């Protein structure tokens, strides 16, 4: 597979993830506290999913190098 085609496929994957993420908002498991005027939001599940996806993407890119 050509590197250009790989970037096109990755771009389409990111586009789909972005569209889904827009409609879902936050994932279950993300931590959110709101006390008075102070709010705290830590997207732990989202961070784990992004980490897994980036690991897979870089592993795929590494195989083509």
N, CA, C and O atoms as a MOPAC input file, in Angstrom:
PM7 MOZYME 1SCF
protein

 N      0.84300 1    -1.17400 1     0.00000 1
 C      0.00000 1     0.00000 1     0.00000 1
 C      0.89300 1     1.24300 1     0.00000 1
 O      1.87700 1     1.32000 1     0.73500 1
 N      0.53800 1     2.17900 1    -0.81300 1
 C      1.27000 1     3.43400 1    -0.91700 1
 C      0.99400 1     4.29300 1     0.31800 1
 O     -0.09400 1     4.22200 1     0.88800 1
 N      1.95600 1     5.09200 1     0.72800 1
 C      1.81400 1     5.92800 1     1.91300 1
 C      0.67600 1     6.94000 1     1.73500 1
 O     -0.02100 1     7.26300 1     2.69700 1
 N      0.49100 1     7.43400 1     0.52600 1
 C     -0.60200 1     8.36900 1     0.26200 1
 C     -1.96000 1     7.73800 1     0.49200 1
 O     -2.85400 1     8.35900 1     1.06700 1
 N     -2.11400 1     6.49600 1     0.03800 1
 C     -3.37900 1     5.78600 1     0.24600 1
 C     -3.60800 1     5.52200 1     1.73100 1
 O     -4.73900 1     5.59000 1     2.21100 1
 N     -2.53600 1     5.22200 1     2.45300 1
 C     -2.64700 1     4.99100 1     3.88800 1
 C     -3.15600 1     6.24300 1     4.59200 1
 O     -4.01900 1     6.15400 1     5.46600 1
 N     -2.63200 1     7.40300 1     4.22200 1
 C     -3.09000 1     8.65200 1     4.83500 1
 C     -4.55100 1     8.94800 1     4.48700 1
 O     -5.28300 1     9.49000 1     5.31400 1
 N     -4.97300 1     8.60500 1     3.29300 1
 C     -6.37600 1     8.80100 1     2.91400 1
 C     -7.26900 1     7.92100 1     3.77900 1
 O     -8.29600 1     8.37700 1     4.28000 1
 N     -6.88100 1     6.66000 1     3.95500 1
 C     -7.67400 1     5.74900 1     4.78200 1
 C     -7.71000 1     6.23300 1     6.23000 1
 O     -8.76700 1     6.22600 1     6.86000 1
 N     -6.56300 1     6.65200 1     6.75900 1
 C     -6.52400 1     7.16600 1     8.12200 1
 C     -7.37400 1     8.43200 1     8.26400 1
 O     -8.03500 1     8.62800 1     9.28400 1
 N     -7.35600 1     9.27500 1     7.25700 1
 C     -8.17900 1    10.48500 1     7.27600 1
 C     -9.65700 1    10.15700 1     7.31200 1
 O    -10.41900 1    10.80000 1     8.03400 1
 N    -10.06900 1     9.17000 1     6.54700 1
 C    -11.47000 1     8.76100 1     6.54000 1
 C    -11.85100 1     8.17500 1     7.89800 1
 O    -12.94100 1     8.43500 1     8.40800 1
 N    -10.95000 1     7.38400 1     8.48100 1
 C    -11.21900 1     6.81300 1     9.80100 1
 C    -11.37900 1     7.92200 1    10.83800 1
 O    -12.30500 1     7.88400 1    11.64800 1
 N    -10.47700 1     8.91300 1    10.81900 1
 C    -10.58300 1    10.02500 1    11.76500 1
 C    -11.85500 1    10.83800 1    11.53500 1
 O    -12.46400 1    11.31900 1    12.49000 1
 N    -12.25800 1    10.99200 1    10.27800 1
 C    -13.48500 1    11.71700 1     9.97100 1
 C    -14.68900 1    11.01100 1    10.56700 1
 O    -15.54500 1    11.65100 1    11.17800 1
 N    -14.76300 1     9.70500 1    10.39600 1
 C    -15.87400 1     8.93100 1    10.95600 1
 C    -15.87900 1     9.00800 1    12.47500 1
 O    -16.93100 1     9.19100 1    13.08700 1
 N    -14.70600 1     8.86900 1    13.08600 1
 C    -14.61500 1     8.96500 1    14.54600 1
 C    -15.05400 1    10.35200 1    15.01700 1
 O    -15.75300 1    10.46800 1    16.02400 1
 N    -14.65600 1    11.38800 1    14.31000 1
 C    -15.04200 1    12.75000 1    14.67500 1
 C    -16.53700 1    12.97800 1    14.58200 1
 O    -17.12000 1    13.63600 1    15.44400 1
 N    -17.16300 1    12.44100 1    13.54700 1
 C    -18.61000 1    12.58400 1    13.39900 1
 C    -19.34300 1    11.84900 1    14.51200 1
 O    -20.28700 1    12.37800 1    15.10000 1
 N    -18.90400 1    10.62800 1    14.79900 1
 C    -19.52700 1     9.86300 1    15.88400 1
 C    -19.33700 1    10.57300 1    17.21300 1
 O    -20.26900 1    10.66200 1    18.01300 1
 N    -18.13000 1    11.08100 1    17.45100 1
 C    -17.80600 1    11.75500 1    18.70300 1
 C    -18.66400 1    13.01100 1    18.89500 1
 O    -19.04000 1    13.34400 1    20.01800 1
 N    -18.96800 1    13.69900 1    17.80000 1
 C    -19.78300 1    14.90100 1    17.87400 1
 C    -21.17300 1    14.58500 1    18.39300 1
 O    -21.73000 1    15.34500 1    19.18500 1
 N    -21.73500 1    13.47200 1    17.95300 1
 C    -23.08800 1    13.13000 1    18.36200 1
 C    -23.13900 1    12.46200 1    19.73700 1
 O    -24.12600 1    12.61600 1    20.45700 1
 N    -22.10800 1    11.73500 1    20.10700 1
 C    -22.09500 1    11.04900 1    21.40000 1
 C    -21.74500 1    12.01800 1    22.52300 1
 O    -22.30900 1    11.92900 1    23.61300 1
 N    -20.82900 1    12.93600 1    22.27200 1
 C    -20.39000 1    13.86200 1    23.31400 1
 C    -19.33600 1    13.22900 1    24.18500 1
 O    -18.17900 1    13.11100 1    23.78200 1
 N    -19.72200 1    12.82400 1    25.36500 1
 C    -18.76300 1    12.17600 1    26.25900 1
 C    -19.12700 1    10.70500 1    26.40000 1
 O    -20.28900 1    10.32200 1    26.27200 1
 N    -18.12500 1     9.89900 1    26.66300 1
 C    -18.33000 1     8.46200 1    26.78900 1
 C    -18.65300 1     8.09200 1    28.23400 1
 O    -18.24400 1     8.78400 1    29.16600 1
 N    -19.39000 1     6.99800 1    28.41300 1
 C    -19.60900 1     6.53500 1    29.79100 1
 C    -18.26400 1     6.16700 1    30.41900 1
 O    -17.42800 1     5.54100 1    29.76600 1
 N    -18.05700 1     6.53800 1    31.64100 1
 C    -16.79300 1     6.28700 1    32.31100 1
 C    -15.94000 1     7.52800 1    32.42600 1
 O    -14.97700 1     7.55000 1    33.19300 1
 N    -16.28000 1     8.57100 1    31.66900 1
 C    -15.57900 1     9.83800 1    31.81700 1
 C    -16.02700 1    10.48500 1    33.12900 1
 O    -17.20700 1    10.44100 1    33.47700 1
 N    -15.09500 1    11.07700 1    33.84400 1
 C    -15.37600 1    11.61700 1    35.17400 1
 C    -15.74800 1    13.08900 1    35.05000 1
 O    -15.04800 1    13.87100 1    34.40700 1
 N    -16.86200 1    13.44900 1    35.67700 1
 C    -17.30900 1    14.83600 1    35.64700 1
 C    -17.88100 1    15.21000 1    37.01100 1
 O    -18.79600 1    14.55800 1    37.51500 1
 N    -17.32600 1    16.27300 1    37.60100 1
 C    -17.80500 1    16.79500 1    38.87300 1
 C    -18.22400 1    18.24000 1    38.67000 1
 O    -17.58800 1    18.98000 1    37.91800 1
 N    -19.29700 1    18.63900 1    39.34300 1
 C    -19.72500 1    20.02900 1    39.29400 1
 C    -20.16100 1    20.42300 1    40.69800 1
 O    -21.15100 1    19.91700 1    41.22600 1
 N    -19.39900 1    21.34100 1    41.29300 1
 C    -19.70700 1    21.83200 1    42.62700 1
 C    -19.76900 1    23.34700 1    42.56500 1
 O    -18.74600 1    24.01300 1    42.40900 1
 N    -20.95400 1    23.88100 1    42.68500 1
 C    -21.12700 1    25.33500 1    42.61500 1
 C    -20.71900 1    25.86400 1    41.25300 1
 O    -21.23800 1    25.43500 1    40.22200 1
 N    -19.77200 1    26.80900 1    41.26400 1
 C    -19.29200 1    27.40700 1    40.01100 1
 C    -18.09800 1    26.66400 1    39.42500 1
 O    -17.60400 1    27.02800 1    38.35800 1
 N    -17.63200 1    25.62900 1    40.11200 1
 C    -16.44100 1    24.90600 1    39.68200 1
 C    -16.85700 1    23.57400 1    39.06600 1
 O    -17.62100 1    22.80800 1    39.65200 1
 N    -16.33800 1    23.32400 1    37.88300 1
 C    -16.60400 1    22.02900 1    37.24800 1
 C    -15.27500 1    21.40000 1    36.83900 1
 O    -14.32300 1    22.09100 1    36.47500 1
 N    -15.23900 1    20.07400 1    36.90800 1
 C    -14.04200 1    19.31700 1    36.56900 1
 C    -14.46200 1    18.17400 1    35.66200 1
 O    -15.39100 1    17.43000 1    35.97600 1
 N    -13.77900 1    18.04100 1    34.54700 1
 C    -14.09000 1    16.98600 1    33.58700 1
 C    -12.80100 1    16.29000 1    33.19400 1
 O    -11.87900 1    16.92500 1    32.68400 1
 N    -12.73100 1    14.98800 1    33.43000 1
 C    -11.56200 1    14.21300 1    33.04100 1
 C    -12.01200 1    13.04800 1    32.17500 1
 O    -12.63700 1    12.11100 1    32.67300 1
 N    -11.70100 1    13.09600 1    30.88200 1
 C    -12.15600 1    12.05400 1    29.95300 1
 C    -11.26000 1    10.81500 1    29.97500 1
 O    -10.50600 1    10.58200 1    29.03100 1
 N    -11.33600 1    10.03000 1    31.03300 1
 C    -10.43800 1     8.88300 1    31.19900 1
 C    -10.69500 1     7.80900 1    30.14100 1
 O     -9.74900 1     7.29700 1    29.54200 1
 N    -11.95600 1     7.46400 1    29.90700 1
 C    -12.26700 1     6.42400 1    28.91900 1
 C    -11.91300 1     6.91200 1    27.51800 1
 O    -11.37300 1     6.15800 1    26.70900 1
 N    -12.21600 1     8.16200 1    27.24200 1
 C    -11.87500 1     8.73900 1    25.94700 1
 C    -10.36700 1     8.72200 1    25.73600 1
 O     -9.89800 1     8.42100 1    24.63900 1
 N     -9.60100 1     9.04500 1    26.78400 1
 C     -8.14400 1     9.03100 1    26.68200 1
 C     -7.61100 1     7.62700 1    26.40700 1
 O     -6.67800 1     7.45400 1    25.62300 1
 N     -8.20300 1     6.63400 1    27.05200 1
 C     -7.77100 1     5.25000 1    26.83100 1
 C     -8.06000 1     4.82200 1    25.40500 1
 O     -7.21600 1     4.19700 1    24.76200 1
 N     -9.24500 1     5.15100 1    24.90000 1
 C     -9.61000 1     4.77400 1    23.53000 1
 C     -8.70000 1     5.45900 1    22.52000 1
 O     -8.24800 1     4.82700 1    21.56500 1
 N     -8.42600 1     6.74800 1    22.72200 1
 C     -7.53600 1     7.46700 1    21.80600 1
 C     -6.13400 1     6.86200 1    21.85200 1
 O     -5.48300 1     6.73400 1    20.81400 1
 N     -5.66700 1     6.49300 1    23.03000 1
 C     -4.35100 1     5.87700 1    23.16400 1
 C     -4.27700 1     4.55500 1    22.40000 1
 O     -3.29300 1     4.29100 1    21.70900 1
 N     -5.30700 1     3.73400 1    22.52300 1
 C     -5.34000 1     2.46000 1    21.80400 1
 C     -5.36200 1     2.68000 1    20.30400 1
 O     -4.64200 1     2.01100 1    19.56200 1
 N     -6.19600 1     3.62700 1    19.85100 1
 C     -6.27400 1     3.90100 1    18.41300 1
 C     -4.94800 1     4.42200 1    17.85900 1
 O     -4.51300 1     3.99700 1    16.78900 1
 N     -4.30800 1     5.33600 1    18.57900 1
 C     -3.02600 1     5.86300 1    18.11300 1
 C     -1.94900 1     4.78500 1    18.09900 1
 O     -1.10700 1     4.75700 1    17.20100 1
 N     -1.97400 1     3.89500 1    19.09400 1
 C     -1.02300 1     2.79100 1    19.11300 1
 C     -1.20000 1     1.90500 1    17.88600 1
 O     -0.22000 1     1.51600 1    17.25000 1
 N     -2.45000 1     1.58600 1    17.55400 1
 C     -2.72400 1     0.75900 1    16.38200 1
 C     -2.31300 1     1.46000 1    15.08900 1
 O     -1.73200 1     0.84100 1    14.19700 1
 N     -2.61600 1     2.75000 1    14.99600 1
 C     -2.27100 1     3.50000 1    13.78700 1
 C     -0.75900 1     3.55500 1    13.58900 1
 O     -0.26400 1     3.33100 1    12.48400 1
 N     -0.02600 1     3.85400 1    14.66500 1
 C      1.42400 1     3.94400 1    14.52900 1
 C      2.05300 1     2.57200 1    14.27800 1
 O      3.09000 1     2.47700 1    13.62000 1
 N      1.43500 1     1.51400 1    14.79600 1
 C      1.93400 1     0.16600 1    14.51600 1
 C      1.73500 1    -0.17000 1    13.04000 1
 O      2.60300 1    -0.78200 1    12.41800 1
 N      0.59400 1     0.22900 1    12.48000 1
 C      0.33100 1    -0.01800 1    11.05800 1
 C      1.29000 1     0.78500 1    10.19000 1
 O      1.84400 1     0.26400 1     9.22200 1
 N      1.48500 1     2.05400 1    10.53800 1
 C      2.41800 1     2.89000 1     9.78100 1
 C      3.83000 1     2.32900 1     9.88600 1
 O      4.57300 1     2.33500 1     8.90500 1
 N      4.20900 1     1.84200 1    11.07000 1
 C      5.54600 1     1.28500 1    11.27400 1
 C      5.81700 1     0.05500 1    10.41700 1
 O      6.95700 1    -0.18900 1    10.02200 1
 N      4.78900 1    -0.71000 1    10.13300 1
 C      4.95500 1    -1.89600 1     9.28100 1
 C      5.25900 1    -1.52900 1     7.82800 1
 O      5.91500 1    -2.29000 1     7.11700 1
 N      4.78400 1    -0.36600 1     7.39300 1
 C      4.98300 1     0.05700 1     6.01700 1
 C      6.30000 1     0.79700 1     5.81100 1
 O      6.67000 1     1.08800 1     4.67300 1
 N      7.00400 1     1.10200 1     6.87600 1
 C      8.25500 1     1.84100 1     6.75700 1
 C      9.40500 1     0.92400 1     6.49600 1
 O     10.54100 1     1.38000 1     6.36800 1

